[in-house]
């Protein structure tokens, strides 16, 4: 791992995805993509891509700036901003944009990871 390293994923949520979310959460079917579904993209990236398997979430702070409608392609990205090898900590900046480049959310993630090199 190195500062500046990044990973991204693109995904569109369908109306059926929103209905499934409503069923699981016990809420009404949302008209826009719920914040937890956007945040799930970061969870995927951190646990599967960067840093990857064995990563433990310690903290996440996200600021939501815009909403996205079902069918909108979202691209989530995480980028390493700081490595703390002595504590096995990785700080990352997270962003999610729609296909037009509109910033949906941004924020910071702090994770504990294996193999954090100096």
C-alpha positions in Angstrom: 0.0 0.0 0.0 1.1 3.5 -0.7 -0.3 7.0 -0.2 -2.2 8.0 -3.4 -3.2 4.4 -4.2 -6.9 4.2 -5.1 -9.7 1.8 -6.0 -13.1 2.5 -7.5 -16.3 0.7 -8.5 -19.3 1.8 -10.6 -22.8 0.6 -9.9 -26.4 1.5 -10.8 -29.2 0.7 -8.3 -32.5 -0.4 -9.8 -36.0 0.2 -8.5 -36.0 -3.5 -7.5 -32.9 -2.8 -5.4 -34.7 0.1 -3.6 -37.7 -2.2 -3.0 -35.3 -4.8 -1.5 -33.8 -2.2 0.7 -37.2 -1.1 1.9 -38.1 -4.7 2.7 -34.9 -5.3 4.6 -35.0 -2.0 6.5 -38.8 -2.0 7.2 -39.1 1.4 5.6 -41.1 2.8 2.7 -39.6 2.4 -0.8 -37.3 5.4 -1.3 -37.6 7.6 -4.3 -33.9 8.2 -4.4 -30.9 6.0 -3.6 -30.6 5.8 0.2 -27.4 6.9 1.8 -26.7 3.4 3.2 -26.6 1.9 -0.3 -24.1 4.6 -1.4 -22.0 3.9 1.7 -22.1 0.2 0.9 -20.0 0.9 -2.2 -17.2 2.1 0.1 -17.6 -1.0 2.4 -17.1 -3.2 -0.7 -14.0 -1.3 -1.8 -12.4 -1.3 1.6 -13.1 -5.0 2.3 -12.4 -6.4 -1.1 -10.2 -4.0 -3.1 -8.2 -1.6 -0.9 -6.9 -2.4 1.6 -8.8 -5.7 1.0 -9.6 -8.8 2.9 -9.0 -8.6 6.7 -9.7 -4.9 6.8 -11.6 -3.7 9.9 -13.7 -0.5 9.7 -12.9 1.8 12.6 -14.5 5.1 11.5 -16.3 6.6 8.6 -17.5 10.2 8.2 -19.5 10.9 5.0 -21.1 14.2 3.9 -23.9 13.7 1.5 -24.2 16.6 -1.0 -26.7 15.4 -3.6 -29.2 12.7 -4.3 -29.2 10.1 -7.1 -32.2 8.5 -8.8 -32.6 4.8 -9.5 -30.8 3.8 -12.6 -28.1 6.5 -12.2 -24.6 5.1 -12.5 -22.5 5.9 -9.4 -18.8 5.7 -9.1 -17.3 5.3 -5.6 -13.6 5.8 -5.1 -11.3 5.4 -2.1 -7.8 6.8 -2.0 -5.1 6.3 0.7 -4.2 9.6 2.3 -2.1 8.4 5.2 -0.5 5.2 6.4 0.3 4.5 10.0 2.3 1.3 10.0 3.0 1.3 13.8 -0.7 0.9 14.4 -1.7 -0.8 11.2 -4.0 2.1 10.3 -4.9 3.4 6.9 -6.7 6.8 6.3 -8.6 7.1 3.1 -10.6 9.8 1.3 -13.9 8.5 -0.1 -15.9 10.1 -2.9 -19.0 9.1 -4.9 -20.0 10.8 -8.2 -22.8 10.2 -10.6 -22.2 9.8 -14.4 -22.3 13.5 -14.9 -19.5 14.1 -12.3 -21.9 15.4 -9.7 -20.4 14.8 -6.2 -23.0 12.7 -4.3 -20.9 12.3 -1.2 -17.4 12.6 0.2 -15.7 11.8 3.5 -13.0 10.0 5.4 -12.6 6.4 6.3 -10.2 5.0 8.9 -9.5 1.3 8.8 -7.2 -1.2 10.5 -5.4 -3.4 7.9 -2.8 -6.1 7.5 0.5 -5.4 5.8 0.7 -1.6 6.3 4.2 -0.9 5.2 6.2 2.2 6.2 
